[in-house]
Amino acid sequence: MDNLQIILAEISWLTKTIESDYPELYQFLDENPMTIPSESHPEIDKNILKDYLESLRQLLKHHLETRKKIKK
């Protein structure tokens, strides 16, 4: 399995996790600036997908940290 397939699998898994475990956060995925291309026909490469995966991770991390602070 090459890196691109691993990255896509991680994006799919993380998106599904957010959808099922954090539905309050899932609604914001459509508004993520990483998903809005600035070109009519953007080229999607491994680096762009890695950046998107990292943005999903950061979104979830921030959400979890914020929830902990609210619960205290």
mmCIF file of the N, C-alpha and C atoms, coordinates in Angstrom:
data_MODEL
# 
_entry.id   MODEL 
# 
loop_
_atom_site.group_PDB 
_atom_site.id 
_atom_site.type_symbol 
_atom_site.label_atom_id 
_atom_site.label_alt_id 
_atom_site.label_comp_id 
_atom_site.label_asym_id 
_atom_site.label_entity_id 
_atom_site.label_seq_id 
_atom_site.pdbx_PDB_ins_code 
_atom_site.Cartn_x 
_atom_site.Cartn_y 
_atom_site.Cartn_z 
_atom_site.occupancy 
_atom_site.B_iso_or_equiv 
_atom_site.pdbx_formal_charge 
_atom_site.auth_seq_id 
_atom_site.auth_comp_id 
_atom_site.auth_asym_id 
_atom_site.auth_atom_id 
_atom_site.pdbx_PDB_model_num 
ATOM 1   N N  . MET A 1 1  ? 0.856   -1.180 0.000   1.00 0.00 ? 1  MET A N  1 
ATOM 2   C CA . MET A 1 1  ? 0.000   0.000  0.000   1.00 0.00 ? 1  MET A CA 1 
ATOM 3   C C  . MET A 1 1  ? 0.900   1.242  0.000   1.00 0.00 ? 1  MET A C  1 
ATOM 4   N N  . ASP A 1 2  ? 0.638   2.172  -0.882  1.00 0.00 ? 2  ASP A N  1 
ATOM 5   C CA . ASP A 1 2  ? 1.490   3.358  -0.913  1.00 0.00 ? 2  ASP A CA 1 
ATOM 6   C C  . ASP A 1 2  ? 0.976   4.435  0.043   1.00 0.00 ? 2  ASP A C  1 
ATOM 7   N N  . ASN A 1 3  ? 1.787   5.443  0.237   1.00 0.00 ? 3  ASN A N  1 
ATOM 8   C CA . ASN A 1 3  ? 1.477   6.507  1.185   1.00 0.00 ? 3  ASN A CA 1 
ATOM 9   C C  . ASN A 1 3  ? 0.150   7.192  0.917   1.00 0.00 ? 3  ASN A C  1 
ATOM 10  N N  . LEU A 1 4  ? -0.164  7.416  -0.338  1.00 0.00 ? 4  LEU A N  1 
ATOM 11  C CA . LEU A 1 4  ? -1.398  8.112  -0.687  1.00 0.00 ? 4  LEU A CA 1 
ATOM 12  C C  . LEU A 1 4  ? -2.616  7.334  -0.189  1.00 0.00 ? 4  LEU A C  1 
ATOM 13  N N  . GLN A 1 5  ? -2.600  6.039  -0.352  1.00 0.00 ? 5  GLN A N  1 
ATOM 14  C CA . GLN A 1 5  ? -3.715  5.212  0.120   1.00 0.00 ? 5  GLN A CA 1 
ATOM 15  C C  . GLN A 1 5  ? -3.821  5.261  1.642   1.00 0.00 ? 5  GLN A C  1 
ATOM 16  N N  . ILE A 1 6  ? -2.700  5.297  2.333   1.00 0.00 ? 6  ILE A N  1 
ATOM 17  C CA . ILE A 1 6  ? -2.707  5.380  3.789   1.00 0.00 ? 6  ILE A CA 1 
ATOM 18  C C  . ILE A 1 6  ? -3.291  6.714  4.236   1.00 0.00 ? 6  ILE A C  1 
ATOM 19  N N  . ILE A 1 7  ? -2.884  7.782  3.590   1.00 0.00 ? 7  ILE A N  1 
ATOM 20  C CA . ILE A 1 7  ? -3.392  9.109  3.934   1.00 0.00 ? 7  ILE A CA 1 
ATOM 21  C C  . ILE A 1 7  ? -4.900  9.170  3.699   1.00 0.00 ? 7  ILE A C  1 
ATOM 22  N N  . LEU A 1 8  ? -5.355  8.677  2.559   1.00 0.00 ? 8  LEU A N  1 
ATOM 23  C CA . LEU A 1 8  ? -6.786  8.677  2.265   1.00 0.00 ? 8  LEU A CA 1 
ATOM 24  C C  . LEU A 1 8  ? -7.567  7.814  3.260   1.00 0.00 ? 8  LEU A C  1 
ATOM 25  N N  . ALA A 1 9  ? -6.994  6.693  3.657   1.00 0.00 ? 9  ALA A N  1 
ATOM 26  C CA . ALA A 1 9  ? -7.640  5.830  4.645   1.00 0.00 ? 9  ALA A CA 1 
ATOM 27  C C  . ALA A 1 9  ? -7.742  6.543  5.992   1.00 0.00 ? 9  ALA A C  1 
ATOM 28  N N  . GLU A 1 10 ? -6.692  7.253  6.382   1.00 0.00 ? 10 GLU A N  1 
ATOM 29  C CA . GLU A 1 10 ? -6.714  7.997  7.642   1.00 0.00 ? 10 GLU A CA 1 
ATOM 30  C C  . GLU A 1 10 ? -7.736  9.130  7.593   1.00 0.00 ? 10 GLU A C  1 
ATOM 31  N N  . ILE A 1 11 ? -7.818  9.827  6.467   1.00 0.00 ? 11 ILE A N  1 
ATOM 32  C CA . ILE A 1 11 ? -8.812  10.895 6.316   1.00 0.00 ? 11 ILE A CA 1 
ATOM 33  C C  . ILE A 1 11 ? -10.219 10.303 6.440   1.00 0.00 ? 11 ILE A C  1 
ATOM 34  N N  . SER A 1 12 ? -10.455 9.197  5.783   1.00 0.00 ? 12 SER A N  1 
ATOM 35  C CA . SER A 1 12 ? -11.773 8.550  5.845   1.00 0.00 ? 12 SER A CA 1 
ATOM 36  C C  . SER A 1 12 ? -12.102 8.110  7.267   1.00 0.00 ? 12 SER A C  1 
ATOM 37  N N  . TRP A 1 13 ? -11.141 7.475  7.929   1.00 0.00 ? 13 TRP A N  1 
ATOM 38  C CA . TRP A 1 13 ? -11.361 6.996  9.291   1.00 0.00 ? 13 TRP A CA 1 
ATOM 39  C C  . TRP A 1 13 ? -11.632 8.162  10.237  1.00 0.00 ? 13 TRP A C  1 
ATOM 40  N N  . LEU A 1 14 ? -10.823 9.216  10.141  1.00 0.00 ? 14 LEU A N  1 
ATOM 41  C CA . LEU A 1 14 ? -10.978 10.356 11.041  1.00 0.00 ? 14 LEU A CA 1 
ATOM 42  C C  . LEU A 1 14 ? -12.296 11.080 10.781  1.00 0.00 ? 14 LEU A C  1 
ATOM 43  N N  . THR A 1 15 ? -12.661 11.226 9.528   1.00 0.00 ? 15 THR A N  1 
ATOM 44  C CA . THR A 1 15 ? -13.933 11.863 9.193   1.00 0.00 ? 15 THR A CA 1 
ATOM 45  C C  . THR A 1 15 ? -15.103 11.044 9.736   1.00 0.00 ? 15 THR A C  1 
ATOM 46  N N  . LYS A 1 16 ? -15.036 9.745  9.592   1.00 0.00 ? 16 LYS A N  1 
ATOM 47  C CA . LYS A 1 16 ? -16.094 8.865  10.110  1.00 0.00 ? 16 LYS A CA 1 
ATOM 48  C C  . LYS A 1 16 ? -16.152 8.920  11.633  1.00 0.00 ? 16 LYS A C  1 
ATOM 49  N N  . THR A 1 17 ? -15.002 8.981  12.285  1.00 0.00 ? 17 THR A N  1 
ATOM 50  C CA . THR A 1 17 ? -14.956 9.093  13.747  1.00 0.00 ? 17 THR A CA 1 
ATOM 51  C C  . THR A 1 17 ? -15.596 10.395 14.204  1.00 0.00 ? 17 THR A C  1 
ATOM 52  N N  . ILE A 1 18 ? -15.261 11.472 13.533  1.00 0.00 ? 18 ILE A N  1 
ATOM 53  C CA . ILE A 1 18 ? -15.849 12.768 13.884  1.00 0.00 ? 18 ILE A CA 1 
ATOM 54  C C  . ILE A 1 18 ? -17.360 12.725 13.659  1.00 0.00 ? 18 ILE A C  1 
ATOM 55  N N  . GLU A 1 19 ? -17.773 12.145 12.545  1.00 0.00 ? 19 GLU A N  1 
ATOM 56  C CA . GLU A 1 19 ? -19.208 12.077 12.236  1.00 0.00 ? 19 GLU A CA 1 
ATOM 57  C C  . GLU A 1 19 ? -19.974 11.286 13.293  1.00 0.00 ? 19 GLU A C  1 
ATOM 58  N N  . SER A 1 20 ? -19.436 10.158 13.710  1.00 0.00 ? 20 SER A N  1 
ATOM 59  C CA . SER A 1 20 ? -20.170 9.292  14.634  1.00 0.00 ? 20 SER A CA 1 
ATOM 60  C C  . SER A 1 20 ? -19.992 9.666  16.103  1.00 0.00 ? 20 SER A C  1 
ATOM 61  N N  . ASP A 1 21 ? -18.793 10.106 16.488  1.00 0.00 ? 21 ASP A N  1 
ATOM 62  C CA . ASP A 1 21 ? -18.517 10.369 17.902  1.00 0.00 ? 21 ASP A CA 1 
ATOM 63  C C  . ASP A 1 21 ? -18.653 11.840 18.291  1.00 0.00 ? 21 ASP A C  1 
ATOM 64  N N  . TYR A 1 22 ? -18.523 12.733 17.340  1.00 0.00 ? 22 TYR A N  1 
ATOM 65  C CA . TYR A 1 22 ? -18.570 14.172 17.622  1.00 0.00 ? 22 TYR A CA 1 
ATOM 66  C C  . TYR A 1 22 ? -19.448 14.887 16.590  1.00 0.00 ? 22 TYR A C  1 
ATOM 67  N N  . PRO A 1 23 ? -20.734 14.562 16.554  1.00 0.00 ? 23 PRO A N  1 
ATOM 68  C CA . PRO A 1 23 ? -21.607 15.150 15.529  1.00 0.00 ? 23 PRO A CA 1 
ATOM 69  C C  . PRO A 1 23 ? -21.664 16.673 15.607  1.00 0.00 ? 23 PRO A C  1 
ATOM 70  N N  . GLU A 1 24 ? -21.450 17.225 16.787  1.00 0.00 ? 24 GLU A N  1 
ATOM 71  C CA . GLU A 1 24 ? -21.442 18.681 16.925  1.00 0.00 ? 24 GLU A CA 1 
ATOM 72  C C  . GLU A 1 24 ? -20.276 19.308 16.168  1.00 0.00 ? 24 GLU A C  1 
ATOM 73  N N  . LEU A 1 25 ? -19.238 18.550 15.954  1.00 0.00 ? 25 LEU A N  1 
ATOM 74  C CA . LEU A 1 25 ? -18.057 19.019 15.232  1.00 0.00 ? 25 LEU A CA 1 
ATOM 75  C C  . LEU A 1 25 ? -18.158 18.725 13.727  1.00 0.00 ? 25 LEU A C  1 
ATOM 76  N N  . TYR A 1 26 ? -18.861 17.675 13.392  1.00 0.00 ? 26 TYR A N  1 
ATOM 77  C CA . TYR A 1 26 ? -18.958 17.236 12.000  1.00 0.00 ? 26 TYR A CA 1 
ATOM 78  C C  . TYR A 1 26 ? -19.518 18.321 11.082  1.00 0.00 ? 26 TYR A C  1 
ATOM 79  N N  . GLN A 1 27 ? -20.438 19.105 11.598  1.00 0.00 ? 27 GLN A N  1 
ATOM 80  C CA . GLN A 1 27 ? -21.058 20.151 10.773  1.00 0.00 ? 27 GLN A CA 1 
ATOM 81  C C  . GLN A 1 27 ? -20.045 21.173 10.265  1.00 0.00 ? 27 GLN A C  1 
ATOM 82  N N  . PHE A 1 28 ? -18.920 21.310 10.939  1.00 0.00 ? 28 PHE A N  1 
ATOM 83  C CA . PHE A 1 28 ? -17.915 22.297 10.543  1.00 0.00 ? 28 PHE A CA 1 
ATOM 84  C C  . PHE A 1 28 ? -16.950 21.792 9.466   1.00 0.00 ? 28 PHE A C  1 
ATOM 85  N N  . LEU A 1 29 ? -17.000 20.534 9.137   1.00 0.00 ? 29 LEU A N  1 
ATOM 86  C CA . LEU A 1 29 ? -16.075 20.004 8.136   1.00 0.00 ? 29 LEU A CA 1 
ATOM 87  C C  . LEU A 1 29 ? -16.313 20.624 6.764   1.00 0.00 ? 29 LEU A C  1 
ATOM 88  N N  . ASP A 1 30 ? -17.549 20.925 6.437   1.00 0.00 ? 30 ASP A N  1 
ATOM 89  C CA . ASP A 1 30 ? -17.841 21.566 5.146   1.00 0.00 ? 30 ASP A CA 1 
ATOM 90  C C  . ASP A 1 30 ? -17.293 22.981 5.077   1.00 0.00 ? 30 ASP A C  1 
ATOM 91  N N  . GLU A 1 31 ? -17.090 23.606 6.229   1.00 0.00 ? 31 GLU A N  1 
ATOM 92  C CA . GLU A 1 31 ? -16.623 24.981 6.261   1.00 0.00 ? 31 GLU A CA 1 
ATOM 93  C C  . GLU A 1 31 ? -15.112 25.093 6.427   1.00 0.00 ? 31 GLU A C  1 
ATOM 94  N N  . ASN A 1 32 ? -14.446 23.972 6.472   1.00 0.00 ? 32 ASN A N  1 
ATOM 95  C CA . ASN A 1 32 ? -13.003 23.973 6.655   1.00 0.00 ? 32 ASN A CA 1 
ATOM 96  C C  . ASN A 1 32 ? -12.331 24.626 5.445   1.00 0.00 ? 32 ASN A C  1 
ATOM 97  N N  . PRO A 1 33 ? -11.492 25.645 5.660   1.00 0.00 ? 33 PRO A N  1 
ATOM 98  C CA . PRO A 1 33 ? -10.840 26.321 4.533   1.00 0.00 ? 33 PRO A CA 1 
ATOM 99  C C  . PRO A 1 33 ? -10.013 25.384 3.652   1.00 0.00 ? 33 PRO A C  1 
ATOM 100 N N  . MET A 1 34 ? -9.567  24.270 4.184   1.00 0.00 ? 34 MET A N  1 
ATOM 101 C CA . MET A 1 34 ? -8.783  23.325 3.401   1.00 0.00 ? 34 MET A CA 1 
ATOM 102 C C  . MET A 1 34 ? -9.633  22.677 2.300   1.00 0.00 ? 34 MET A C  1 
ATOM 103 N N  . THR A 1 35 ? -10.951 22.679 2.462   1.00 0.00 ? 35 THR A N  1 
ATOM 104 C CA . THR A 1 35 ? -11.807 22.017 1.489   1.00 0.00 ? 35 THR A CA 1 
ATOM 105 C C  . THR A 1 35 ? -12.311 22.958 0.408   1.00 0.00 ? 35 THR A C  1 
ATOM 106 N N  . ILE A 1 36 ? -11.988 24.236 0.524   1.00 0.00 ? 36 ILE A N  1 
ATOM 107 C CA . ILE A 1 36 ? -12.458 25.221 -0.443  1.00 0.00 ? 36 ILE A CA 1 
ATOM 108 C C  . ILE A 1 36 ? -11.305 25.585 -1.375  1.00 0.00 ? 36 ILE A C  1 
ATOM 109 N N  . PRO A 1 37 ? -11.322 25.068 -2.591  1.00 0.00 ? 37 PRO A N  1 
ATOM 110 C CA . PRO A 1 37 ? -10.223 25.374 -3.510  1.00 0.00 ? 37 PRO A CA 1 
ATOM 111 C C  . PRO A 1 37 ? -10.306 26.813 -4.013  1.00 0.00 ? 37 PRO A C  1 
ATOM 112 N N  . SER A 1 38 ? -9.164  27.396 -4.256  1.00 0.00 ? 38 SER A N  1 
ATOM 113 C CA . SER A 1 38 ? -9.136  28.752 -4.796  1.00 0.00 ? 38 SER A CA 1 
ATOM 114 C C  . SER A 1 38 ? -9.059  28.748 -6.319  1.00 0.00 ? 38 SER A C  1 
ATOM 115 N N  . GLU A 1 39 ? -8.897  27.574 -6.902  1.00 0.00 ? 39 GLU A N  1 
ATOM 116 C CA . GLU A 1 39 ? -8.815  27.428 -8.355  1.00 0.00 ? 39 GLU A CA 1 
ATOM 117 C C  . GLU A 1 39 ? -10.033 26.654 -8.861  1.00 0.00 ? 39 GLU A C  1 
ATOM 118 N N  . SER A 1 40 ? -10.309 26.799 -10.141 1.00 0.00 ? 40 SER A N  1 
ATOM 119 C CA . SER A 1 40 ? -11.446 26.078 -10.730 1.00 0.00 ? 40 SER A CA 1 
ATOM 120 C C  . SER A 1 40 ? -11.209 24.568 -10.749 1.00 0.00 ? 40 SER A C  1 
ATOM 121 N N  . HIS A 1 41 ? -9.992  24.164 -11.120 1.00 0.00 ? 41 HIS A N  1 
ATOM 122 C CA . HIS A 1 41 ? -9.658  22.744 -11.204 1.00 0.00 ? 41 HIS A CA 1 
ATOM 123 C C  . HIS A 1 41 ? -8.337  22.502 -10.469 1.00 0.00 ? 41 HIS A C  1 
ATOM 124 N N  . PRO A 1 42 ? -8.410  22.462 -9.142  1.00 0.00 ? 42 PRO A N  1 
ATOM 125 C CA . PRO A 1 42 ? -7.161  22.306 -8.385  1.00 0.00 ? 42 PRO A CA 1 
ATOM 126 C C  . PRO A 1 42 ? -6.582  20.898 -8.524  1.00 0.00 ? 42 PRO A C  1 
ATOM 127 N N  . GLU A 1 43 ? -5.270  20.827 -8.480  1.00 0.00 ? 43 GLU A N  1 
ATOM 128 C CA . GLU A 1 43 ? -4.603  19.522 -8.453  1.00 0.00 ? 43 GLU A CA 1 
ATOM 129 C C  . GLU A 1 43 ? -4.450  19.122 -6.996  1.00 0.00 ? 43 GLU A C  1 
ATOM 130 N N  . ILE A 1 44 ? -4.873  17.926 -6.720  1.00 0.00 ? 44 ILE A N  1 
ATOM 131 C CA . ILE A 1 44 ? -4.782  17.410 -5.361  1.00 0.00 ? 44 ILE A CA 1 
ATOM 132 C C  . ILE A 1 44 ? -3.627  16.418 -5.339  1.00 0.00 ? 44 ILE A C  1 
ATOM 133 N N  . ASP A 1 45 ? -2.624  16.721 -4.527  1.00 0.00 ? 45 ASP A N  1 
ATOM 134 C CA . ASP A 1 45 ? -1.492  15.807 -4.430  1.00 0.00 ? 45 ASP A CA 1 
ATOM 135 C C  . ASP A 1 45 ? -1.344  15.330 -2.989  1.00 0.00 ? 45 ASP A C  1 
ATOM 136 N N  . LYS A 1 46 ? -0.330  14.538 -2.771  1.00 0.00 ? 46 LYS A N  1 
ATOM 137 C CA . LYS A 1 46 ? -0.118  13.941 -1.461  1.00 0.00 ? 46 LYS A CA 1 
ATOM 138 C C  . LYS A 1 46 ? 0.082   15.003 -0.378  1.00 0.00 ? 46 LYS A C  1 
ATOM 139 N N  . ASN A 1 47 ? 0.809   16.070 -0.687  1.00 0.00 ? 47 ASN A N  1 
ATOM 140 C CA . ASN A 1 47 ? 1.055   17.110 0.311   1.00 0.00 ? 47 ASN A CA 1 
ATOM 141 C C  . ASN A 1 47 ? -0.227  17.829 0.707   1.00 0.00 ? 47 ASN A C  1 
ATOM 142 N N  . ILE A 1 48 ? -1.090  18.085 -0.236  1.00 0.00 ? 48 ILE A N  1 
ATOM 143 C CA . ILE A 1 48 ? -2.367  18.737 0.067   1.00 0.00 ? 48 ILE A CA 1 
ATOM 144 C C  . ILE A 1 48 ? -3.214  17.830 0.951   1.00 0.00 ? 48 ILE A C  1 
ATOM 145 N N  . LEU A 1 49 ? -3.236  16.548 0.638   1.00 0.00 ? 49 LEU A N  1 
ATOM 146 C CA . LEU A 1 49 ? -3.998  15.608 1.456   1.00 0.00 ? 49 LEU A CA 1 
ATOM 147 C C  . LEU A 1 49 ? -3.402  15.475 2.853   1.00 0.00 ? 49 LEU A C  1 
ATOM 148 N N  . LYS A 1 50 ? -2.077  15.490 2.959   1.00 0.00 ? 50 LYS A N  1 
ATOM 149 C CA . LYS A 1 50 ? -1.438  15.439 4.278   1.00 0.00 ? 50 LYS A CA 1 
ATOM 150 C C  . LYS A 1 50 ? -1.797  16.671 5.091   1.00 0.00 ? 50 LYS A C  1 
ATOM 151 N N  . ASP A 1 51 ? -1.826  17.832 4.449   1.00 0.00 ? 51 ASP A N  1 
ATOM 152 C CA . ASP A 1 51 ? -2.220  19.065 5.134   1.00 0.00 ? 51 ASP A CA 1 
ATOM 153 C C  . ASP A 1 51 ? -3.671  18.992 5.600   1.00 0.00 ? 51 ASP A C  1 
ATOM 154 N N  . TYR A 1 52 ? -4.521  18.453 4.744   1.00 0.00 ? 52 TYR A N  1 
ATOM 155 C CA . TYR A 1 52 ? -5.933  18.316 5.112   1.00 0.00 ? 52 TYR A CA 1 
ATOM 156 C C  . TYR A 1 52 ? -6.090  17.357 6.288   1.00 0.00 ? 52 TYR A C  1 
ATOM 157 N N  . LEU A 1 53 ? -5.371  16.244 6.258   1.00 0.00 ? 53 LEU A N  1 
ATOM 158 C CA . LEU A 1 53 ? -5.414  15.290 7.365   1.00 0.00 ? 53 LEU A CA 1 
ATOM 159 C C  . LEU A 1 53 ? -4.960  15.965 8.653   1.00 0.00 ? 53 LEU A C  1 
ATOM 160 N N  . GLU A 1 54 ? -3.899  16.721 8.585   1.00 0.00 ? 54 GLU A N  1 
ATOM 161 C CA . GLU A 1 54 ? -3.406  17.421 9.769   1.00 0.00 ? 54 GLU A CA 1 
ATOM 162 C C  . GLU A 1 54 ? -4.433  18.443 10.269  1.00 0.00 ? 54 GLU A C  1 
ATOM 163 N N  . SER A 1 55 ? -5.117  19.107 9.357   1.00 0.00 ? 55 SER A N  1 
ATOM 164 C CA . SER A 1 55 ? -6.135  20.074 9.780   1.00 0.00 ? 55 SER A CA 1 
ATOM 165 C C  . SER A 1 55 ? -7.297  19.367 10.481  1.00 0.00 ? 55 SER A C  1 
ATOM 166 N N  . LEU A 1 56 ? -7.661  18.171 10.023  1.00 0.00 ? 56 LEU A N  1 
ATOM 167 C CA . LEU A 1 56 ? -8.698  17.398 10.708  1.00 0.00 ? 56 LEU A CA 1 
ATOM 168 C C  . LEU A 1 56 ? -8.238  17.011 12.112  1.00 0.00 ? 56 LEU A C  1 
ATOM 169 N N  . ARG A 1 57 ? -7.003  16.575 12.218  1.00 0.00 ? 57 ARG A N  1 
ATOM 170 C CA . ARG A 1 57 ? -6.457  16.208 13.530  1.00 0.00 ? 57 ARG A CA 1 
ATOM 171 C C  . ARG A 1 57 ? -6.468  17.399 14.485  1.00 0.00 ? 57 ARG A C  1 
ATOM 172 N N  . GLN A 1 58 ? -6.057  18.554 13.985  1.00 0.00 ? 58 GLN A N  1 
ATOM 173 C CA . GLN A 1 58 ? -6.019  19.759 14.821  1.00 0.00 ? 58 GLN A CA 1 
ATOM 174 C C  . GLN A 1 58 ? -7.421  20.206 15.220  1.00 0.00 ? 58 GLN A C  1 
ATOM 175 N N  . LEU A 1 59 ? -8.369  20.082 14.314  1.00 0.00 ? 59 LEU A N  1 
ATOM 176 C CA . LEU A 1 59 ? -9.748  20.430 14.618  1.00 0.00 ? 59 LEU A CA 1 
ATOM 177 C C  . LEU A 1 59 ? -10.279 19.562 15.751  1.00 0.00 ? 59 LEU A C  1 
ATOM 178 N N  . LEU A 1 60 ? -10.048 18.266 15.666  1.00 0.00 ? 60 LEU A N  1 
ATOM 179 C CA . LEU A 1 60 ? -10.504 17.354 16.715  1.00 0.00 ? 60 LEU A CA 1 
ATOM 180 C C  . LEU A 1 60 ? -9.759  17.605 18.016  1.00 0.00 ? 60 LEU A C  1 
ATOM 181 N N  . LYS A 1 61 ? -8.465  17.805 17.946  1.00 0.00 ? 61 LYS A N  1 
ATOM 182 C CA . LYS A 1 61 ? -7.670  18.070 19.146  1.00 0.00 ? 61 LYS A CA 1 
ATOM 183 C C  . LYS A 1 61 ? -8.167  19.331 19.860  1.00 0.00 ? 61 LYS A C  1 
ATOM 184 N N  . HIS A 1 62 ? -8.386  20.381 19.099  1.00 0.00 ? 62 HIS A N  1 
ATOM 185 C CA . HIS A 1 62 ? -8.878  21.632 19.687  1.00 0.00 ? 62 HIS A CA 1 
ATOM 186 C C  . HIS A 1 62 ? -10.256 21.421 20.324  1.00 0.00 ? 62 HIS A C  1 
ATOM 187 N N  . HIS A 1 63 ? -11.099 20.689 19.652  1.00 0.00 ? 63 HIS A N  1 
ATOM 188 C CA . HIS A 1 63 ? -12.440 20.415 20.174  1.00 0.00 ? 63 HIS A CA 1 
ATOM 189 C C  . HIS A 1 63 ? -12.362 19.653 21.496  1.00 0.00 ? 63 HIS A C  1 
ATOM 190 N N  . LEU A 1 64 ? -11.520 18.634 21.541  1.00 0.00 ? 64 LEU A N  1 
ATOM 191 C CA . LEU A 1 64 ? -11.393 17.838 22.765  1.00 0.00 ? 64 LEU A CA 1 
ATOM 192 C C  . LEU A 1 64 ? -10.815 18.668 23.912  1.00 0.00 ? 64 LEU A C  1 
ATOM 193 N N  . GLU A 1 65 ? -9.827  19.492 23.616  1.00 0.00 ? 65 GLU A N  1 
ATOM 194 C CA . GLU A 1 65 ? -9.238  20.354 24.649  1.00 0.00 ? 65 GLU A CA 1 
ATOM 195 C C  . GLU A 1 65 ? -10.257 21.364 25.161  1.00 0.00 ? 65 GLU A C  1 
ATOM 196 N N  . THR A 1 66 ? -11.047 21.914 24.274  1.00 0.00 ? 66 THR A N  1 
ATOM 197 C CA . THR A 1 66 ? -12.065 22.881 24.660  1.00 0.00 ? 66 THR A CA 1 
ATOM 198 C C  . THR A 1 66 ? -13.148 22.216 25.503  1.00 0.00 ? 66 THR A C  1 
ATOM 199 N N  . ARG A 1 67 ? -13.541 21.013 25.131  1.00 0.00 ? 67 ARG A N  1 
ATOM 200 C CA . ARG A 1 67 ? -14.552 20.275 25.926  1.00 0.00 ? 67 ARG A CA 1 
ATOM 201 C C  . ARG A 1 67 ? -14.060 19.996 27.327  1.00 0.00 ? 67 ARG A C  1 
ATOM 202 N N  . LYS A 1 68 ? -12.778 19.656 27.479  1.00 0.00 ? 68 LYS A N  1 
ATOM 203 C CA . LYS A 1 68 ? -12.216 19.384 28.813  1.00 0.00 ? 68 LYS A CA 1 
ATOM 204 C C  . LYS A 1 68 ? -12.310 20.631 29.672  1.00 0.00 ? 68 LYS A C  1 
ATOM 205 N N  . LYS A 1 69 ? -11.981 21.789 29.104  1.00 0.00 ? 69 LYS A N  1 
ATOM 206 C CA . LYS A 1 69 ? -12.019 23.031 29.869  1.00 0.00 ? 69 LYS A CA 1 
ATOM 207 C C  . LYS A 1 69 ? -13.432 23.389 30.287  1.00 0.00 ? 69 LYS A C  1 
ATOM 208 N N  . ILE A 1 70 ? -14.400 23.117 29.447  1.00 0.00 ? 70 ILE A N  1 
ATOM 209 C CA . ILE A 1 70 ? -15.785 23.431 29.750  1.00 0.00 ? 70 ILE A CA 1 
ATOM 210 C C  . ILE A 1 70 ? -16.314 22.530 30.856  1.00 0.00 ? 70 ILE A C  1 
ATOM 211 N N  . LYS A 1 71 ? -15.912 21.262 30.859  1.00 0.00 ? 71 LYS A N  1 
ATOM 212 C CA . LYS A 1 71 ? -16.382 20.308 31.849  1.00 0.00 ? 71 LYS A CA 1 
ATOM 213 C C  . LYS A 1 71 ? -15.857 20.595 33.261  1.00 0.00 ? 71 LYS A C  1 
ATOM 214 N N  . LYS A 1 72 ? -14.715 21.273 33.350  1.00 0.00 ? 72 LYS A N  1 
ATOM 215 C CA . LYS A 1 72 ? -14.126 21.540 34.676  1.00 0.00 ? 72 LYS A CA 1 
ATOM 216 C C  . LYS A 1 72 ? -14.911 22.533 35.455  1.00 0.00 ? 72 LYS A C  1 
# 
